[in-house]
Amino acid sequence: MKDRFSNGYIVKTAGIMLIVSGIMFFLFETPGAYILGWVFGCLISMAMFKQLYFTLMRAVEKSERGASRYAGIHYALRYAIYAVVLVVAAKAEYLSLATTFFGLLSVKYVILAENGIRYLRERKGGGI
């Protein structure tokens, strides 16, 4: 795929996922459930971000009414998947619900951090 925009965020999220997993390994006495929850949430977050990209690319090609319907259906589908992921994390003893939740937000963290750093660079004239 030649999509550098969404793939760039996914690669950065994967890097953060690995770094945080390593930190959790040394931080907790029994890190298994925490790391699995974090990785599970991050992987789902990256998959849903890519699905959002595909949804938007296909919606642009449709008529206004068709795009609205298509985007709405996929929006509801993504939220249903998030709900299922959280229910699975809550029921499974080998996953931490808290780290799964924060993993689901991982792409958002990466986007906010990158844009915040970009803003500070432009404001300070490239100092950061």
C-alpha positions as CSV (number, residue, x, y, z in Angstrom):
1,M,0.0,0.0,0.0
2,K,1.2,3.5,-0.8
3,D,-0.6,5.1,2.1
4,R,2.1,6.7,4.1
5,F,-0.2,8.8,6.2
6,S,-2.1,6.0,8.1
7,N,0.8,3.5,7.9
8,G,3.1,6.1,9.5
9,Y,0.8,6.4,12.5
10,I,0.4,2.6,12.7
11,V,4.2,2.1,12.7
12,K,4.7,4.7,15.4
13,T,1.9,3.1,17.5
14,A,3.6,-0.3,17.1
15,G,6.8,1.2,18.4
16,I,5.1,2.8,21.4
17,M,3.3,-0.6,22.0
18,L,6.7,-2.4,22.2
19,I,8.3,0.3,24.4
20,V,5.4,0.4,26.9
21,S,5.3,-3.5,26.9
22,G,8.9,-3.5,27.8
23,I,8.4,-1.0,30.6
24,M,5.4,-3.0,31.9
25,F,7.6,-6.2,31.9
26,F,10.0,-4.6,34.4
27,L,7.4,-2.5,36.3
28,F,4.9,-5.3,37.4
29,E,5.7,-8.5,39.3
30,T,3.3,-10.5,37.1
31,P,3.1,-8.5,33.9
32,G,1.4,-11.1,31.7
33,A,-2.2,-9.8,31.9
34,Y,-1.1,-6.2,31.7
35,I,1.0,-6.7,28.6
36,L,-1.5,-8.9,26.9
37,G,-4.3,-6.4,27.5
38,W,-2.1,-3.5,26.3
39,V,-1.0,-5.4,23.1
40,F,-4.6,-6.6,22.4
41,G,-5.9,-3.0,22.7
42,C,-3.2,-1.6,20.6
43,L,-3.6,-4.1,17.8
44,I,-7.4,-3.5,17.7
45,S,-6.8,0.2,17.7
46,M,-4.4,0.0,14.8
47,A,-6.8,-2.2,12.9
48,M,-9.7,0.1,13.5
49,F,-7.6,3.1,12.4
50,K,-6.8,1.4,9.2
51,Q,-10.5,0.5,8.7
52,L,-11.4,4.1,9.3
53,Y,-8.9,5.1,6.5
54,F,-10.5,2.6,4.1
55,T,-14.0,3.7,5.0
56,L,-13.2,7.3,4.3
57,M,-11.5,6.5,1.0
58,R,-14.5,4.6,-0.2
59,A,-17.0,7.1,1.1
60,V,-15.4,9.9,-0.9
61,E,-16.1,8.0,-4.1
62,K,-19.9,7.7,-3.3
63,S,-22.7,10.1,-3.6
64,E,-23.5,12.3,-0.6
65,R,-26.4,10.1,0.6
66,G,-24.5,6.9,-0.1
67,A,-21.4,8.2,1.6
68,S,-23.4,9.2,4.7
69,R,-25.0,5.8,4.9
70,Y,-21.8,3.9,4.3
71,A,-19.8,6.0,6.8
72,G,-22.6,5.7,9.4
73,I,-22.8,1.9,9.1
74,H,-19.0,1.5,9.4
75,Y,-19.0,4.0,12.4
76,A,-21.5,1.8,14.2
77,L,-19.6,-1.3,13.3
78,R,-16.3,0.1,14.7
79,Y,-18.0,1.0,18.0
80,A,-19.6,-2.4,18.2
81,I,-16.1,-4.0,17.8
82,Y,-14.7,-1.7,20.5
83,A,-17.6,-2.8,22.8
84,V,-16.9,-6.5,22.1
85,V,-13.2,-6.0,22.8
86,L,-13.9,-4.4,26.1
87,V,-16.4,-7.1,27.1
88,V,-13.8,-9.8,26.2
89,A,-11.2,-8.0,28.2
90,A,-13.5,-7.7,31.2
91,K,-14.4,-11.4,31.0
92,A,-11.0,-12.8,30.3
93,E,-8.8,-13.4,33.3
94,Y,-5.6,-13.3,31.2
95,L,-6.3,-9.7,30.0
96,S,-6.3,-6.5,32.0
97,L,-9.3,-4.4,31.3
98,A,-7.5,-1.1,32.1
99,T,-4.5,-1.7,29.8
100,T,-6.9,-2.9,27.1
101,F,-8.8,0.3,27.4
102,F,-5.6,2.4,27.2
103,G,-4.4,0.3,24.3
104,L,-7.6,1.1,22.4
105,L,-6.6,4.8,22.8
106,S,-3.0,4.3,21.6
107,V,-3.4,5.6,18.1
108,K,-5.0,8.7,19.5
109,Y,-2.0,9.2,21.8
110,V,0.4,9.0,18.9
111,I,-1.6,11.4,16.7
112,L,-1.9,14.0,19.5
113,A,1.7,13.7,20.5
114,E,2.9,14.0,16.9
115,N,0.7,17.0,16.2
116,G,1.7,18.6,19.5
117,I,5.4,18.2,18.7
118,R,4.8,19.5,15.2
119,Y,3.0,22.6,16.6
120,L,5.8,23.3,19.1
121,R,8.4,23.0,16.3
122,E,6.5,25.5,14.1
123,R,5.9,27.9,17.0
124,K,9.5,27.8,18.2
125,G,11.0,27.9,14.7
126,G,12.3,24.3,14.7
127,G,13.8,24.3,18.2
128,I,12.4,20.9,19.3
